[in-house]
Amino acid sequence: MIILGEDSQRTSGQDAQSMNITAGKAVAEAVRTTLGPKGMDKMLVDSSGQVVVTNDGVTILKEMDIDHPAANMIVEVSETQETEVGDGTTTAVIIAGELLDQAEDLLESDVHATTIAQGYRQAAEKAKEVLEDNAIEVTEDDHETLQKIAATAMTGKGAESAKDLLAELVVDAVLAVKDDDSIDTDNVSIEKVVGGTINNSELVEGVIVDKERVDENMPFAVEDADIAILDDALEVRETEIDAEVNVTDPDQLQQFLDQEEKQLKEMVDQLVDVGADVVFVGDGIDDMAQHYLAKEGILAVRRAKSSDLKRLARATGGRVVSNLEDIEADDLGFAGSVGQKDIGGDERIFVEDVEDAKSVTLILRGGTEHVVDELERAIEDSLGVVRTTLEDGKVLPGGGAPETELSLTLREFADSVGGREQLAVEAFAEALDIIPRTLAENAGLDPIDSLVDLRSRHDGGEFAAGLDAYTGEVIDMEEEGVVEPLRVKTQAIESATEAAVMILRIDDVIAAGDLSGGQTGGDDDEGGAPAGGMGGMGGMGGMGGMGGAM
């Protein structure tokens, strides 16, 4: 009996598993060479000729044109890692790919997919326990360690030449915007400037607004400035309803114009009365209002972005006022210096010398646009790991040290696991070796020799022993200052395990009807997929030739 349409595609059983595993492995292989301090970059070119050159795993996978639904599940692993931690995206994807590779061997040996899934989950839980037991405590006063964490996240992303300076800027920026109970790195604004070198990058304790003063007669700079922040317009208000006025006399027209001018003068007088020296307006400023502001010596900026207004309020201690009539002296913010400066050929307004600035700006400089773009990605990763470290207060050594320790510990743990799940735990342990092995390969070292040396040191109880990609030696990563947040590793293992398990449990791939209603596989009314069939794989119409296609 034929129950599917003529054009429908269906792959079942081992073929479906094999196809999905191949696709997942292909994604992992695509980013594997970028791992570590000696990882290589990828150049991504779109149909219009736009070029992105990057070493960042999540950026590569986002920019790649990936069609296969199982491959997209692995891409989601990197996106989750980026959202949760900000770094470790490549690590998470590589582990997911290797878990699938190890599972393929077990499937061929007639170990059932659900048995492998159960073993993988047990191994992941044990791995997280081991990592938490061995984590190193860090406080926000330990600036040196925080800078090492920031520098580790930048390594291999084109920022090595100035990573000490950049790491210091990143730590200062995160500590500046830290609140009592949370850290929002969105309060660290990044301004990219093409020109100069990476070493010219700097941290401005305040806000840079990508605008110019509205009138040439306004002052270029104001010292000890009281700042009004208006999410309003300095213009004559229009009526809410359509109105028509018939003017029969030139004097009447003049009265209208005089009244408008009077209204604008009153608006400016109100700002003068509360003591404002600088005004940032979210909407327009009438030409006549500009004239009066300039006459009063007030520096004004119009059409500032809503996000800039919020940052200004946070940095200067002011409040965003929605209606000019409600403004009071208490609403004004304060900055030691507000001025228009030229940076990289563009005029921008700098709001600086702010006491206890809760919003800061990083100016990133570089020789070309591609350099600055990649530098921004490195800085965003770095901000993420410093934030995560301050939130959790725990770090781990890098250089493949945690993975080597977990590999050895899980092999011992496997002996205590009954049944065929033991084989899956051993496969999980084997899969984690992919990280030190890849670090060695990317550094041009012999991966077998490196793994043997690492295992030997970890057998001797050296948890922090990791691979130095520059010398090829196994050294103490904690002493060397190569450290990363605990959450980078736990999140990578958790996400990779979940993705691998989900893919392994799929035994039927069907070209479904429209799944846009939010229904996922397994429902009889959505393409007739059997239970366990499509596990959340979304609209997959027209999936011909998907075997590992990317």
SULPEQUI-V884365 format. One record per residue. RES is the residue in one small letter. PSI is psi in radians with two decimals (none if undefined). NEAR is the number of other ideal C-beta (glycine too) atoms within 12 Angstrom. Layout:
[[RES | PSI | NEAR] [RES | PSI | NEAR]]
//
This chain:
[[m | 2.30 | 4] [i | 2.06 | 8] [i | -0.23 | 13] [l | 2.72 | 19] [g | 2.85 | 15] [e | -0.69 | 8] [d | -0.03 | 12] [s | 2.60 | 22] [q | 2.43 | 25] [r | 2.29 | 28] [t | 2.25 | 31] [s | 2.88 | 22] [g | -2.37 | 19] [q | -0.58 | 21] [d | -0.75 | 20] [a | -0.79 | 37] [q | -0.79 | 33] [s | -0.73 | 31] [m | -0.79 | 34] [n | -0.71 | 47] [i | -0.74 | 42] [t | -0.74 | 29] [a | -0.78 | 40] [g | -0.74 | 46] [k | -0.66 | 37] [a | -0.67 | 33] [v | -0.81 | 47] [a | -0.69 | 47] [e | -0.54 | 29] [a | -0.55 | 32] [v | -0.04 | 46] [r | -0.64 | 32] [t | -0.10 | 25] [t | -0.12 | 40] [l | 2.44 | 47] [g | 3.02 | 39] [p | -0.38 | 34] [k | 0.33 | 28] [g | 2.66 | 31] [m | 2.81 | 26] [d | 2.86 | 28] [k | 2.48 | 26] [m | 2.12 | 19] [l | 2.17 | 26] [v | 2.21 | 14] [d | 3.13 | 13] [s | -0.42 | 8] [s | 0.01 | 6] [g | 0.02 | 8] [q | 2.40 | 14] [v | 2.36 | 19] [v | 2.18 | 25] [v | 2.06 | 27] [t | 2.80 | 36] [n | -0.02 | 40] [d | 2.08 | 44] [g | -0.84 | 46] [v | -0.61 | 38] [t | -0.75 | 32] [i | -0.84 | 38] [l | -0.57 | 41] [k | -0.70 | 26] [e | -0.44 | 26] [m | 2.54 | 30] [d | 1.52 | 18] [i | 2.21 | 29] [d | -0.62 | 24] [h | 2.26 | 34] [p | -0.66 | 40] [a | -0.65 | 48] [a | -0.63 | 42] [n | -0.47 | 34] [m | -0.65 | 41] [i | -0.63 | 50] [v | -0.67 | 40] [e | -0.53 | 33] [v | -0.79 | 46] [s | -0.64 | 46] [e | -0.67 | 25] [t | -0.77 | 27] [q | -0.74 | 44] [e | -0.73 | 35] [t | -0.78 | 21] [e | -0.72 | 29] [v | -0.67 | 40] [g | -0.23 | 41] [d | 2.96 | 48] [g | 0.27 | 45] [t | -0.75 | 48] [t | -0.75 | 48] [t | -0.82 | 46] [a | -0.74 | 47] [v | -0.72 | 50] [i | -0.75 | 50] [i | -0.75 | 57] [a | -0.78 | 55] [g | -0.70 | 46] [e | -0.58 | 44] [l | -0.69 | 51] [l | -0.70 | 50] [d | -0.78 | 32] [q | -0.66 | 39] [a | -0.57 | 45] [e | -0.72 | 29] [d | -0.70 | 22] [l | -0.69 | 36] [l | -0.69 | 33] [e | -0.41 | 16] [s | 0.28 | 16] [d | 0.48 | 13] [v | 2.26 | 28] [h | 2.57 | 23] [a | -0.68 | 36] [t | -0.53 | 23] [t | -0.77 | 29] [i | -0.77 | 42] [a | -0.77 | 36] [q | -0.78 | 29] [g | -0.73 | 40] [y | -0.72 | 49] [r | -0.72 | 30] [q | -0.75 | 32] [a | -0.72 | 46] [a | -0.71 | 39] [e | -0.80 | 24] [k | -0.71 | 32] [a | -0.75 | 41] [k | -0.66 | 28] [e | -0.83 | 20] [v | -0.76 | 32] [l | -0.75 | 37] [e | -0.62 | 24] [d | -0.51 | 19] [n | 0.06 | 29] [a | 2.63 | 30] [i | 2.31 | 32] [e | 2.44 | 18] [v | 2.44 | 31] [t | 2.90 | 17] [e | -0.25 | 24] [d | -0.27 | 13] [d | 1.29 | 22] [h | -0.61 | 22] [e | -0.81 | 18] [t | -0.72 | 33] [l | -0.69 | 39] [q | -0.62 | 32] [k | -0.70 | 37] [i | -0.78 | 50] [a | -0.73 | 48] [a | -0.67 | 39] [t | -0.71 | 42] [a | -0.48 | 48] [m | -0.35 | 46] [t | 2.31 | 40] [g | 0.00 | 36] [k | 0.49 | 43] [g | 0.10 | 35] [a | 0.17 | 41] [e | -0.63 | 25] [s | -0.45 | 21] [a | 0.51 | 29] [k | -0.48 | 34] [d | -0.79 | 23] [l | -0.83 | 29] [l | -0.70 | 43] [a | -0.71 | 38] [e | -0.75 | 27] [l | -0.74 | 42] [v | -0.82 | 48] [v | -0.77 | 41] [d | -0.69 | 30] [a | -0.82 | 43] [v | -0.73 | 43] [l | -0.56 | 34] [a | -0.69 | 34] [v | 0.02 | 35] [k | 2.24 | 29] [d | 3.08 | 19] [d | -0.69 | 8] [d | -0.05 | 8] [s | 2.91 | 15] [i | 2.10 | 29] [d | 1.85 | 23] [t | -0.11 | 33] [d | -0.34 | 22] [n | -0.09 | 34] [v | 1.81 | 43] [s | 2.47 | 40] [i | 2.13 | 34] [e | 2.12 | 34] [k | 2.27 | 32] [v | 2.06 | 34] [v | 2.16 | 25] [g | 2.54 | 22] [g | -2.87 | 23] [t | 2.97 | 20] [i | -0.57 | 35] [n | -0.30 | 19] [n | -0.06 | 23] [s | 2.57 | 40] [e | 2.86 | 28] [l | 2.18 | 33] [v | 2.08 | 38] [e | 1.43 | 34] [g | -2.72 | 46] [v | 2.46 | 48] [i | 2.15 | 42] [v | 2.19 | 46] [d | 1.08 | 28] [k | 3.02 | 29] [e | 2.84 | 24] [r | 2.64 | 35] [v | -0.28 | 31] [d | 2.40 | 29] [e | -0.42 | 14] [n | -0.04 | 18] [m | 2.69 | 32] [p | 2.55 | 25] [f | -0.61 | 22] [a | 2.60 | 24] [v | 2.20 | 32] [e | 2.64 | 18] [d | 1.04 | 19] [a | 2.32 | 37] [d | 2.19 | 32] [i | 2.18 | 48] [a | 2.32 | 48] [i | 1.91 | 44] [l | 2.17 | 44] [d | 1.05 | 30] [d | 3.14 | 31] [a | 2.51 | 24] [l | 1.20 | 43] [e | 2.83 | 24] [v | 2.26 | 23] [r | 2.42 | 18] [e | 2.72 | 12] [t | 2.63 | 9] [e | -0.51 | 6] [i | 2.76 | 6] [d | 2.22 | 7] [a | 2.56 | 8] [e | 2.28 | 7] [v | 2.20 | 12] [n | 2.11 | 9] [v | 2.15 | 13] [t | -0.11 | 8] [d | 2.38 | 10] [p | -0.54 | 10] [d | -0.63 | 11] [q | -0.73 | 14] [l | -0.73 | 15] [q | -0.65 | 13] [q | -0.71 | 15] [f | -0.85 | 18] [l | -0.73 | 17] [d | -0.68 | 15] [q | -0.74 | 16] [e | -0.80 | 22] [e | -0.68 | 21] [k | -0.76 | 18] [q | -0.79 | 25] [l | -0.69 | 31] [k | -0.67 | 24] [e | -0.67 | 21] [m | -0.82 | 39] [v | -0.71 | 34] [d | -0.63 | 22] [q | -0.72 | 32] [l | -0.69 | 41] [v | -0.73 | 23] [d | -0.65 | 19] [v | -0.13 | 28] [g | 0.37 | 24] [a | 2.32 | 40] [d | -0.44 | 34] [v | 2.44 | 47] [v | 2.19 | 54] [f | 2.16 | 48] [v | 2.33 | 45] [g | -0.27 | 32] [d | -2.68 | 25] [g | 2.88 | 23] [i | 2.12 | 38] [d | 2.58 | 27] [d | -0.70 | 20] [m | -0.68 | 25] [a | -0.67 | 40] [q | -0.74 | 30] [h | -0.83 | 23] [y | -0.67 | 32] [l | -0.79 | 38] [a | -0.67 | 23] [k | -0.61 | 20] [e | -0.04 | 29] [g | 0.45 | 24] [i | 2.29 | 40] [l | 2.17 | 43] [a | 2.54 | 47] [v | 2.32 | 44] [r | 2.86 | 33] [r | 0.74 | 25] [a | 2.49 | 40] [k | 2.62 | 22] [s | -0.69 | 19] [s | -0.61 | 20] [d | -0.69 | 35] [l | -0.73 | 37] [k | -0.73 | 28] [r | -0.69 | 38] [l | -0.77 | 50] [a | -0.75 | 35] [r | -0.66 | 33] [a | -0.72 | 41] [t | -0.15 | 42] [g | 0.23 | 24] [g | -3.04 | 38] [r | 2.50 | 25] [v | 2.12 | 30] [v | 2.24 | 32] [s | -0.37 | 19] [n | 2.12 | 19] [l | -0.59 | 34] [e | -0.38 | 18] [d | -0.04 | 17] [i | 2.44 | 33] [e | 2.90 | 20] [a | -0.56 | 20] [d | -0.34 | 16] [d | -0.23 | 31] [l | 2.51 | 32] [g | 3.02 | 41] [f | 2.43 | 35] [a | 2.49 | 41] [g | -0.46 | 26] [s | 2.27 | 29] [v | 2.16 | 44] [g | 2.78 | 32] [q | 2.17 | 30] [k | 2.68 | 26] [d | 2.20 | 15] [i | 2.04 | 28] [g | 0.53 | 24] [g | -0.06 | 11] [d | 2.48 | 21] [e | 2.24 | 20] [r | 2.77 | 31] [i | 2.15 | 43] [f | 2.20 | 40] [v | 1.81 | 48] [e | -3.04 | 36] [d | 0.88 | 24] [v | 2.26 | 33] [e | 2.22 | 17] [d | 0.94 | 20] [a | 2.21 | 35] [k | 0.10 | 33] [s | 2.20 | 41] [v | 2.93 | 38] [t | 2.26 | 41] [l | 2.14 | 42] [i | 2.01 | 40] [l | 2.26 | 48] [r | 2.66 | 32] [g | 2.88 | 31] [g | -0.56 | 21] [t | 2.92 | 20] [e | -0.68 | 21] [h | -0.66 | 23] [v | -0.79 | 30] [v | -0.67 | 32] [d | -0.77 | 31] [e | -0.62 | 36] [l | -0.70 | 47] [e | -0.73 | 37] [r | -0.69 | 40] [a | -0.73 | 45] [i | -0.69 | 49] [e | -0.70 | 41] [d | -0.76 | 47] [s | -0.75 | 47] [l | -0.70 | 46] [g | -0.77 | 41] [v | -0.60 | 51] [v | -0.73 | 51] [r | -0.83 | 39] [t | -0.73 | 39] [t | -0.75 | 45] [l | -0.58 | 36] [e | -0.73 | 27] [d | -0.54 | 31] [g | 0.35 | 22] [k | 2.42 | 28] [v | 2.90 | 43] [l | 2.70 | 47] [p | 2.70 | 44] [g | -2.62 | 46] [g | 0.45 | 49] [g | 0.09 | 49] [a | -0.86 | 42] [p | -0.69 | 48] [e | -0.68 | 50] [t | -0.76 | 44] [e | -0.77 | 41] [l | -0.69 | 45] [s | -0.78 | 39] [l | -0.76 | 33] [t | -0.73 | 31] [l | -0.53 | 39] [r | -0.68 | 30] [e | -0.72 | 21] [f | -0.59 | 27] [a | -0.58 | 28] [d | -0.47 | 15] [s | -0.07 | 16] [v | 2.22 | 28] [g | 2.87 | 15] [g | -2.89 | 18] [r | -0.23 | 24] [e | -0.46 | 29] [q | -0.70 | 27] [l | -0.65 | 32] [a | -0.66 | 42] [v | -0.73 | 43] [e | -0.67 | 32] [a | -0.65 | 41] [f | -0.78 | 48] [a | -0.74 | 40] [e | -0.69 | 31] [a | -0.64 | 44] [l | -0.38 | 47] [d | -0.25 | 39] [i | -0.53 | 42] [i | -0.98 | 46] [p | -0.59 | 48] [r | -0.75 | 34] [t | -0.71 | 39] [l | -0.75 | 44] [a | -0.81 | 35] [e | -0.77 | 31] [n | -0.41 | 32] [a | 0.03 | 30] [g | 0.40 | 19] [l | 2.90 | 29] [d | 2.00 | 15] [p | -0.57 | 24] [i | -0.83 | 15] [d | -0.75 | 20] [s | -0.75 | 36] [l | -0.72 | 32] [v | -0.78 | 21] [d | -0.75 | 29] [l | -0.82 | 44] [r | -0.69 | 31] [s | -0.79 | 17] [r | -0.67 | 30] [h | -0.59 | 37] [d | -0.56 | 19] [g | 0.09 | 15] [g | 0.21 | 12] [e | 1.60 | 26] [f | -0.57 | 30] [a | 0.08 | 33] [a | 2.10 | 37] [g | 3.05 | 42] [l | 2.16 | 48] [d | 1.90 | 33] [a | -0.35 | 33] [y | -0.65 | 21] [t | -0.33 | 17] [g | 0.01 | 22] [e | 2.75 | 22] [v | 2.07 | 34] [i | 2.97 | 27] [d | 1.91 | 23] [m | -0.52 | 38] [e | -0.77 | 29] [e | -0.64 | 19] [e | -0.30 | 27] [g | 0.32 | 31] [v | 1.66 | 37] [v | 2.67 | 43] [e | 2.77 | 51] [p | 2.59 | 44] [l | -0.70 | 37] [r | -0.45 | 36] [v | -0.79 | 45] [k | -0.79 | 45] [t | -0.71 | 38] [q | -0.69 | 38] [a | -0.78 | 47] [i | -0.74 | 46] [e | -0.88 | 32] [s | -0.76 | 39] [a | -0.72 | 50] [t | -0.81 | 42] [e | -0.75 | 30] [a | -0.77 | 46] [a | -0.76 | 50] [v | -0.75 | 34] [m | -0.77 | 35] [i | -0.71 | 49] [l | -0.53 | 43] [r | -0.09 | 36] [i | 2.10 | 44] [d | 0.13 | 31] [d | 2.15 | 33] [v | 2.07 | 38] [i | 2.35 | 35] [a | 1.81 | 31] [a | 2.97 | 37] [g | -2.71 | 25] [d | 2.07 | 15] [l | 0.21 | 25] [s | -0.23 | 13] [g | 0.08 | 13] [g | -0.06 | 11] [q | 2.48 | 21] [t | 3.13 | 25] [g | 2.74 | 34] [g | -0.22 | 25] [d | 2.36 | 21] [d | -0.46 | 15] [d | 0.14 | 14] [e | 1.28 | 27] [g | 0.08 | 32] [g | 0.49 | 24] [a | 2.31 | 34] [p | 2.83 | 25] [a | 2.48 | 16] [g | 0.10 | 25] [g | -1.07 | 30] [m | -0.02 | 40] [g | 1.07 | 33] [g | 0.59 | 29] [m | 0.06 | 37] [g | -3.13 | 24] [g | 2.10 | 25] [m | 0.37 | 39] [g | 2.46 | 22] [g | 1.10 | 15] [m | 0.40 | 32] [g | 2.47 | 17] [g | 0.90 | 14] [m | -0.02 | 30] [g | 1.60 | 24] [g | 0.14 | 26] [a | 2.38 | 21] [m | none | 28]]
//
